[in-house]
Amino acid sequence: MMLTERGIVKDTFNHRALVVIRRSTWCDSCASQGICRALSGKEMLVEAFNELNAKPGDRVELILPPTGSLLKISLFVYLLPILALMIAATLGWHYGPLLNLNRTLASVGASALALGICFSLLHVLDYRLGKRNHLTPRIMRIVPASDEALPDDNK
């Protein structure tokens, strides 16, 4: 299910816009609400495709990607390094003595190597997913001043 939100364009660059949106009732039913609340207060800054050439100060309506996709990606990004760390530490601990290494040193070294590889892979994944249009919010329309005001706009 695609969600829509209204916000105000803060900045634009390379056919993208930074849009300030306020939390709405959609946020209460979102599967990833715990992650968002931990990162921000009442407002969120969202990067969106700006195919309509909205300018800073414009009121816009965004279409947001399905929350399930974002939740899966978030779990992957947070769990993969933890799993890599645990597996590498265990392998280093068990196989370090076979290489005439101290168990602790082998465990720490294997963990550092695994995290480096993991973060490099996540960097590549981030680059590739950033090119996928279906995961990035996009500006659907520029809201005319005559339309109703944004929620909590006078606060």
C-alpha positions as CSV (number, residue, x, y, z in Angstrom):
1,M,0.0,0.0,0.0
2,M,1.4,3.4,-1.0
3,L,1.1,6.2,1.5
4,T,0.9,9.9,0.8
5,E,2.1,12.8,3.0
6,R,2.2,16.6,2.7
7,G,5.2,18.7,3.4
8,I,7.3,21.7,2.6
9,V,10.3,21.6,0.3
10,K,13.4,22.8,2.3
11,D,16.1,22.4,-0.4
12,T,16.5,21.0,-3.9
13,F,19.4,19.3,-5.7
14,N,19.9,17.0,-8.8
15,H,16.2,16.4,-9.4
16,R,15.7,15.6,-5.7
17,A,14.2,17.6,-2.9
18,L,14.5,17.6,0.9
19,V,11.0,17.8,2.2
20,V,10.0,18.5,5.8
21,I,6.9,16.4,6.8
22,R,5.1,16.3,10.0
23,R,4.1,13.0,11.7
24,S,0.5,12.0,10.9
25,T,-1.9,9.3,11.7
26,W,-0.2,7.1,9.1
27,C,2.9,7.1,11.3
28,D,0.9,5.4,14.1
29,S,0.1,2.4,11.9
30,C,3.5,2.2,10.2
31,A,5.5,-1.0,10.9
32,S,8.8,0.9,11.3
33,Q,7.5,3.6,13.6
34,G,9.9,2.7,16.4
35,I,12.9,3.4,14.1
36,C,11.5,6.8,13.0
37,R,10.6,8.0,16.5
38,A,14.1,7.2,17.7
39,L,15.6,9.4,15.0
40,S,13.4,12.5,15.1
41,G,10.7,14.4,16.9
42,K,7.5,15.7,15.3
43,E,9.0,16.5,12.0
44,M,11.0,14.3,9.6
45,L,13.3,15.3,6.7
46,V,12.7,13.1,3.7
47,E,14.6,13.0,0.4
48,A,12.3,12.6,-2.5
49,F,12.4,12.6,-6.3
50,N,11.6,16.1,-7.6
51,E,10.3,15.4,-11.1
52,L,7.9,18.4,-10.9
53,N,10.7,20.9,-10.1
54,A,9.3,22.0,-6.8
55,K,11.2,24.9,-5.3
56,P,12.1,25.6,-1.7
57,G,9.1,26.8,0.2
58,D,6.6,24.9,-2.0
59,R,4.0,22.8,-0.3
60,V,4.0,19.3,-1.9
61,E,2.3,16.0,-1.7
62,L,4.6,12.9,-1.5
63,I,4.0,9.3,-2.3
64,L,5.9,7.1,0.1
65,P,7.1,3.5,-0.7
66,P,5.4,0.6,1.1
67,T,6.6,0.4,4.7
68,G,7.2,-3.4,4.4
69,S,10.0,-2.8,1.9
70,L,11.7,-0.3,4.2
71,L,11.4,-2.5,7.2
72,K,13.0,-5.4,5.4
73,I,15.9,-3.3,4.3
74,S,16.3,-1.8,7.8
75,L,16.4,-5.3,9.3
76,F,19.0,-6.4,6.8
77,V,21.2,-3.3,7.4
78,Y,21.1,-3.8,11.2
79,L,21.2,-7.6,11.4
80,L,23.8,-8.3,8.8
81,P,26.7,-6.7,10.7
82,I,25.7,-8.3,13.9
83,L,25.6,-11.7,12.4
84,A,28.9,-11.2,10.6
85,L,30.5,-10.1,13.8
86,M,29.2,-13.1,15.8
87,I,30.1,-15.7,13.1
88,A,33.6,-14.3,12.5
89,A,34.3,-14.1,16.2
90,T,33.3,-17.7,16.7
91,L,35.3,-18.9,13.7
92,G,38.3,-16.9,14.9
93,W,38.0,-18.3,18.4
94,H,37.8,-21.9,17.1
95,Y,40.2,-21.8,14.2
96,G,42.8,-19.3,15.5
97,P,44.9,-22.0,17.3
98,L,45.1,-24.0,14.1
99,L,47.0,-21.0,12.6
100,N,49.1,-20.6,15.7
101,L,47.2,-17.5,16.8
102,N,46.0,-16.5,20.2
103,R,42.2,-17.2,20.3
104,T,41.3,-13.7,21.4
105,L,43.5,-12.1,18.8
106,A,42.1,-14.4,16.0
107,S,38.6,-13.6,17.2
108,V,39.1,-9.9,17.2
109,G,40.9,-9.9,13.8
110,A,38.3,-12.1,12.1
111,S,35.5,-9.8,13.5
112,A,37.2,-6.7,12.3
113,L,37.7,-8.2,8.8
114,A,34.1,-9.4,8.7
115,L,32.8,-6.0,9.7
116,G,34.9,-4.3,7.0
117,I,33.7,-6.7,4.3
118,C,30.1,-6.4,5.6
119,F,30.1,-2.5,5.6
120,S,31.7,-2.5,2.1
121,L,28.9,-4.8,0.8
122,L,26.3,-2.6,2.5
123,H,27.8,0.5,0.9
124,V,27.4,-1.2,-2.5
125,L,23.9,-2.3,-1.7
126,D,23.0,1.3,-0.6
127,Y,24.3,2.6,-3.9
128,R,22.3,0.1,-5.9
129,L,19.1,0.5,-3.9
130,G,19.4,4.3,-4.2
131,K,18.9,3.9,-7.9
132,R,15.7,2.0,-7.5
133,N,12.8,4.4,-7.9
134,H,10.2,2.3,-6.1
135,L,12.1,2.6,-2.8
136,T,12.4,6.4,-2.9
137,P,9.6,8.8,-2.0
138,R,8.6,11.1,-4.9
139,I,6.7,14.4,-5.2
140,M,3.3,13.6,-6.6
141,R,2.1,17.2,-6.9
142,I,2.7,20.7,-5.8
143,V,-0.2,21.8,-3.5
144,P,-1.7,25.2,-4.5
145,A,-2.0,27.7,-1.7
146,S,-5.8,27.5,-2.0
147,D,-5.7,23.9,-0.9
148,E,-6.2,23.1,2.8
149,A,-3.3,23.9,5.1
150,L,-0.9,21.3,6.3
151,P,-1.8,19.7,9.7
152,D,-0.5,21.6,12.6
153,D,0.8,24.3,10.3
154,N,0.1,27.1,12.7
155,K,2.0,25.6,15.6
